[in-house]
């Protein structure tokens, strides 16, 4: 067309060729679609990898997987140094605490975990570390296992789980057992010792002292 007859568009008019959205720029709908897709992917990851094993566990007792940091692991094992006897990790995840317990000489060392994917990962880590066959990872509900022969118990679980778990530990563990809690302490117990600060802090509880304290509090409440 001659220059005088060429169409003249204002920026943003329909059909205007020179003001199209730059390639790769997302509009409102695009951002919404991306957010929905990301949410769906996160849900699918949870449903396929992390949810199995939790379906029969009451919602308030479910604990999402969160791997322990190297410092948390080191602090927890430091509070068990020099001890002997069966050592268990309740909700053992990828098995890192059990493996370190075995390396420190706490044997037998085993973990209870319901998620089959995490059990596979834990067994792979044990094989890679040359500990396969020397440590055990069992697909069992920690609420249903008998802990009466356990002398060292590691607990990296959510605060909502601690009160009912405290009742179970008091009922089953021997007097010479020690419980090490990571991330969150037992709210009604006084720790024998503690190590670290913030999210890396861990607490140790000796069952003989815990029982003495609980019995004393019960007697005071009856007076």
N, C-alpha and C positions, 0 to 999 in steps of 0.2 A: 504494500500500500504506500502511496505517497505520504510524505511526512505529515501533510495536513489532514490526511484521512486515517492515520493510525489511531487505534482506540486509546483513550487516556483513562487509566484506572487510578483511583485514589488508594493509598495503602489500606489493606484490609477489605477491599471490595471483593465480592464473589467473582471468581474467574480471573482474578489478577495473578499473573504468572510470576511476578518478581518478588512477591511478599509471602511466599509459602513458608511454612514452619521449617526451620533448619533441620536437616536430617539428624535423627538421634534424639531430638528434644521431645519429651513426653508432655502431653496435655493432662488435664485433670482426670479424664477417663483412663488414660494410660497409666498414671500413677495409681489410681484405684485398682486397676487390673493387676498391676505389679504387686500391690499390697495383698490382694486376695490370693494371688499365686504363691507369694511367700508364706502367708499363713497356712495355706493348704499343704505346702511342702513341709512346714514345721510340724503340722498335725500328722502328716503321713509318717514322718520320721519317728515321732512319739509312738504312733499306733503300731508300726512295724518293728521298731528296734527296742523301744523302752517299755511299752505297755505290757507285753506278754509276761505272765506271771503275776501281775497285779490284779487281774480281774476278780479273783476270789478274796482279795484282801479288802477290808472296809476302807472307805475313802480316807478317813481320818488317820489311818495307820499306814497309808501309802507314802513312800519316801522317794522323791525323784533322784535320779542318779546325778551325783556331783563328785567328780574325782578329787581325792585329797591332794593337796600340794606337797611338794617334797619336804617343806619345813613342817607341815602338819604330821607327816609320816615320821619324820625324825623325832619330833617332840613326843609323839605317842609311844614310840619304841623306847625312847630314853626313860620313860616312866615305868617300863617293864624290864629294864636292863637288870640282869643278875637273877631274874626269877626263873622258875622251872614249871613244868606241867603243861597240860593241854591248853592251847591258845586258840580262841575263835574270834572271828570278825563277823559281827551280825550285820548283814547287808554288805557283803564284801565287794560288790561292784566288779572292777577289773582285776582285783586280786593283789594290788600293790602292797597293801598292809600285811596280808598273809605272807607274801614272799619275803618281805623285810623281816617279819617275825621269825621265819624259818632261818634266814641268813644270820640272825642274831642268836640262834640256838634255842629258840622257843619251839619245842617240838613235843607232840605233833601240833602242826598248825593247819587250821582249816577255816574255810569261809562258808557262810550260808547265804545264798542268793537265789531269788526266784526268776530273774530275767535270764532266759536261755542265751541271748546274744552276749550278755556280760559274762556268763559262765564260759562261753567259747573263748572270749577275749582273755579271761583269766587263765584258762588252761593253755592258751597260746603263749602268754607271757611266762608262765611256768616252764613251758618247753623251751622257750628262747633263753631263759635264765639257767637252764640245766637242772631245774628243780622238779620236772615232771615225774610224778610217781612218789615224790617226797612230801608234797602238800596236797590237800584235797579241797575241792570246791563242790559243794553239794547243793542241789536244787531242792531246798526245803524251806518251809515257812518258819521264820525264826520264832514265831509265837507258839509253834507246836513242837519244837525240839526240846530235848531234855538237857539242861545245862548243869546237872548236878555233879558232873565229873570235870568241869571246866575250872581252871585256876587263873586264867588270864582272859579277860573279855574286852574286846575293842568295839566301841560304839560310836560311829560317825553318822548319827541319824538326826532327824528334825526334832524341834522342841515338842511338838504335839505327841511324839511317840514316847518321850521320856517318862511321864508319869505311869502309864500302864506297864512299861518295860521295867521300871523300878520295882513294881510289885512282883513281877515274874522273877527278877534277879534275887530279890530278898527271899523268895520262897524256895529257890532252887540252888543257888550257889553255895559252896562250902565256905566256912568262916575264913579260910586262908586265901580266898579268891581276891583278885584285884580287878576292878573295872576301870578302863580308861575311856573317857568321853572326849570327843573332838568337836569343835565348833560351838557346841552348846552344852552347858553343864546340866546335871540333874538338879532340878529346882529345889528339892526338899532334902538334899544330902549335903553334908559338909565334906569337901575334898580333903584327902590326906596330904596331897601335894598338887602343885600346878606348875606348868611350864609354858612360856610363850606369852604373847599378847595379841589382842584383837582376834581376827579370824584364825590365827595360827595357835591360839591358846588351847591347851588340853588339860584335863583334870583327872586325877587318879583317886579312886575310892577303894578303901580296904573294907571288905564286907564285915569283918568282925567289929570295926569301929562304927560302921553304918548301922548295924543291928543294935549296938549298944545305944546309939543316939536315938534311933527310932523307938526302942523299948522305953527309954527314959522319957521321951516326949509323950508316949502313950500313958505312962504312969502319972505324969503331971496332969494330963487332961482328965484323968479319973478322980483326981483329988478335989 
